[in-house]
């Protein structure tokens, strides 16, 4: 169980970083879209 929790923690860290990158990219796209509309 300890090993599983450790791997889950490692994967969660990677997924969190990936989610943050995706959120940043989405925000950038929305910002560009807002500038284009305005």
ABEGO torsion letter per residue (X at the ends): XAAAAAAAAAAAAAAAAAAAAAAAAAAAAAAAAAAAAX
